[in-house]
Amino acid sequence: MTSWQLVRVFAGLFILLSLLLGAPASPWFHNQWWLAFTAFVGLNMLQSGVTKWCLLERIMHRLGARRGD
């Protein structure tokens, strides 16, 4: 997988996990503040789309993932 694909996988997993833990209707509900993490991931995705720079993508590349186009 390329670094940008890994970033999207991580973002999707983090969003789903935080929704499972933050949505009151979820059987794994813990606390509604987990929804703030969902917003944080969404804001980071927005920022990376506008600036074309993502820290997690850079980290993935340094850990050995090949760059995506």
N, C-alpha and C positions, 0 to 999 in steps of 0.2 A: 504494500500500500504506500501511496505517496503521503507526504507530510500534510497536505491539505485534506486528503481523505481521512486521515487519522483525526485531524481537528474536528471535522464534521461528525465523526463517530463519537468522539468524546463529548462534543456539545449535545448531541442527541441523547446519549446516556445520562449526562448530568441533568438535562431538562426532565427526562422521564423519571429519574430517581427523585429529584426534588419535588416533582408533582405527586409522586406516590407518597412521599413523606409529608407534603404540605397541604394536600387537598383533603378537606374534612370527610368527603365521601369515600376516600380510599381506605381499604382494610389495613393498610400499613401507616395510617396517619400518625404523625408524631407531634408536629407543631406547625402552625400556619406560617411561621417565619421562614420555613424552607422555600416558600414562594418567592422570597426576596432573592434567593440564589437563582431561581428561574429567571428573574428579571436581570440579574447580574450577567448570566450567560447570554441572554438576549441582547443586552447592551453591548457586550463584547463582540458579538457577531455583527451587530450594526456598525460598530466602530471599525472592525476589520474590513467590512465591505466598503466603507467610505474611504479609509486611509490606505487600504491594501497592505496592511501590516498586522501581523498576529503573533504575539509572544509565544503561544503554545505551538504554532507552526515552526517557529524558529527553534524551540526546544526539541521538537520531534526531529527536525533535520539534524541537529547536533547529536542526537541519540542514534542516528544512523538511518533514518527514513530518507528516501530520496525525494528531491524536490518535485512538486507537481507543476504543471504548466498552467 
